[in-house]
Amino acid sequence: MLNRTHINFRDPKVLLLLFVILAIVFGVFARGGTTTTSKNLNKAIGCKDGQWSGSPLYTGDPSNCPNIVEFLLKPAFVNEKNSELNLRFVTLPAGTYGSAMKNSGWVSESYFVDIDSTDASRLVNKDGSTSQGATLRAKMNNKNALFFYPFDRYEGEIKMQATAEISKEKIPSTIITSESTLSGWKLNFAEQGKISASTSGKAIYEQKPATLYWKLSRANVVFIAVSILLILMVIALGSAFAITRSIARFRRPPSMNLLLWLATVLFAILQVRTNFPGNPPIGILLDFTIVFPVLGLLLILGIANTFYWLNRSDWDYENENPELANYA
C-alpha cells in the first residue's frame, strides 16, 4: 500500500514555500508594463567610415553620416480619462542637416517636420539651434473597445515627414522608438517600411511620410488585479448566501450584527468596483456579468435577513435562551 503524504499547512516551512511559489508566479506573469518593438526600430543609423559611400543619401559629410533626419518617439503615459496615448517626439538630424545629441539634435540646415497623429502639427527647426520636440497625442478611439475591459485593445498610426526649408525637398527619414515602460499597459510598435542591409538595417522613407503603427493593451498585472477583486466579490456573495441559507433552515439566529455586516459588504463591493485599475466607467461588460448581479443578490439577501430578523421572537425563546420558554 502507498503511504499518504500529509502536509501541515501550519508548518512555517510550508508557508514559506507557498510564499516563494506565489512570488515567482507573480514575478513571471504580473509584469507592470512592457514596450515591444522590432530590433531595427531600437537603434539609430550607423555612421562607420565608408558605410554610406555608395549610397545616394551620402554627400561626403565629414561625420560619415547620410543626409537624413531620424524621428525619435518615446512613450510617455496613457491618459485614460481622455483616451489618449502620449508620446515624446524629437528629431535627430544627420549629415548636412546636423548631428544627433543625447536628447535632441544640433541643426546645421533648417528644416521643418509635419506630424499627423490626433492633431496635425509642424515643428520648425532653425539652423544653429537644437531640434524641437513635442508631446504627441494618439487617440485611443477603437469602436466600443473599453466595453470589454480589461481585454480592451487599441491601435493607431503616426505619420511624419521632414522637409528642407530652403529647397522644399522631402528629406529622407527613419524611425527610432524607445522601450519605455507604461505602467499597466503593453505597447507594441511596428513600422510600414522594409529594412535593408544597404541602409544599416533601417527602413528609409525618401519621398513619402514615415509611418509608425502602435498597438496598446492591458498589462498582465491588470488582469491579475481585476481577477482578485472579482474573486473577492464572489466570496462575499457566497458567504452571505451561506449564512442566509443557515438562517432559513433555522440553524442560525438572525441578528442585527448580520444585517450591519451585509450592509457593509454591499457598500464595500461598490468601493471594490471603483478600485479597478484605470477606473473604467460604469457600463462595461464586467458590470453586467458580475458586479451588478453580485450587488443585486446581496441586496436580496439583505432583505431576506431583515425579514427573518423582524420575525425573530421564536428564536429568542427556543434558541438563544430556552429557559424563557417556561415563562412564556
C-alpha positions, 0 to 999 in steps of 0.5 A: 500500500502507498503511504499518504503524504500529509502536509501541515499547512501550519508548518512555517516551512510550508508557508514559506514555500507557498510564499516563494511559489506565489512570488515567482508566479507573480514575478513571471506573469504580473509584469507592470508594463512592457514596450515591444518593438522590432530590433531595427526600430531600437537603434539609430543609423550607423555612421562607420567610415565608408558605410554610406559611400555608395549610397545616394543619401551620402554627400561626403559629410565629414561625420560619415553620416547620410543626409537624413533626419531620424524621428525619435518617439518615446512613450510617455503615459496613457491618459485614460480619462481622455483616451489618449496615448502620449508620446515624446517626439524629437528629431535627430538630424544627420549629415548636412542637416546636423548631428544627433545629441543625447536628447535632441539634435544640433541643426546645421540646415533648417528644416521643418517636420509635419506630424499627423497623429490626433492633431496635425502639427509642424515643428520648425527647426532653425539652423544653429539651434537644437531640434524641437520636440513635442508631446504627441497625442494618439487617440485611443478611439477603437469602436466600443473597445473599453466595453470589454475591459480589461481585454480592451485593445487599441491601435493607431498610426503616426505619420511624419515627414521632414522637409528642407526649408530652403529647397522644399525637398522631402528629406529622407527619414527613419524611425527610432522608438524607445522601450519605455515602460507604461505602467499597466499597459503593453505597447507594441510598435511596428513600422510600414517600411522594409529594412535593408542591409544597404541602409544599416538595417533601417527602413528609409522613407525618401519621398513619402511620410514615415509611418509608425503603427502602435498597438496598446493593451492591458498589462498582465498585472491588470488582469491579475488585479481585476481577477482578485477583486472579482474573486473577492466579490464572489466570496462575499456573495457566497458567504452571505448566501451561506449564512442566509441559507443557515438562517432559513433552515433555522440553524442560525439566529438572525441578528442585527450584527448580520444585517450591519455586516451585509450592509457593509459588504454591499457598500464595500463591493461598490468601493471594490468596483471603483478600485479597478485599475484605470477606473473604467466607467460604469457600463462595461461588460464586467458590470453586467456579468458580475458586479451588478448581479453580485450587488443585486443578490446581496441586496436580496439577501439583505432583505431576506435577513431583515425579514427573518430578523423582524420575525425573530421572537421564536428564536429568542425563546427556543434558541438563544435562551430556552429557559424563557420558554417556561415563562412564556 
